[in-house]
């Protein structure tokens, strides 16, 4: 299990303030899934953490390949891929 995820059995009470448009979007998702707002929010956060960790692992994999590469064309390709991961260009 990724380090940042708390097992589902553990519940903690937390208070956050959300912008109105974000709250409305989460409420729509909760209604569509037929779950509570808290459940929908927890699922969205869990999904966001998984994506963050996947992207972070991908970044470090590409960075390590770049550091280990001795082929100029591969180095250029990996550099471009790293630029895309960092800057989205």
ChimeraX attribute file (.defattr): number of C-alpha atoms within 10 A of each C-alpha:
attribute: neighborCount
match mode: 1-to-1
recipient: residues
	/A:1	6
	/A:2	9
	/A:3	6
	/A:4	10
	/A:5	11
	/A:6	12
	/A:7	9
	/A:8	7
	/A:9	6
	/A:10	6
	/A:11	8
	/A:12	7
	/A:13	4
	/A:14	5
	/A:15	6
	/A:16	4
	/A:17	6
	/A:18	10
	/A:19	7
	/A:20	9
	/A:21	9
	/A:22	10
	/A:23	14
	/A:24	12
	/A:25	11
	/A:26	19
	/A:27	18
	/A:28	14
	/A:29	17
	/A:30	18
	/A:31	13
	/A:32	10
	/A:33	12
	/A:34	11
	/A:35	13
	/A:36	14
	/A:37	17
	/A:38	12
	/A:39	13
	/A:40	20
	/A:41	17
	/A:42	13
	/A:43	13
	/A:44	14
	/A:45	13
	/A:46	15
	/A:47	12
	/A:48	12
	/A:49	15
	/A:50	15
	/A:51	12
	/A:52	12
	/A:53	15
	/A:54	11
	/A:55	13
	/A:56	12
	/A:57	12
	/A:58	14
	/A:59	16
	/A:60	12
	/A:61	13
	/A:62	16
	/A:63	16
	/A:64	12
	/A:65	15
	/A:66	19
	/A:67	12
	/A:68	10
	/A:69	14
	/A:70	10
	/A:71	10
	/A:72	9
	/A:73	10
	/A:74	13
	/A:75	16
	/A:76	13
	/A:77	13
	/A:78	19
	/A:79	17
	/A:80	13
	/A:81	18
	/A:82	20
	/A:83	12
	/A:84	11
	/A:85	15
	/A:86	10
	/A:87	8
	/A:88	8
	/A:89	9
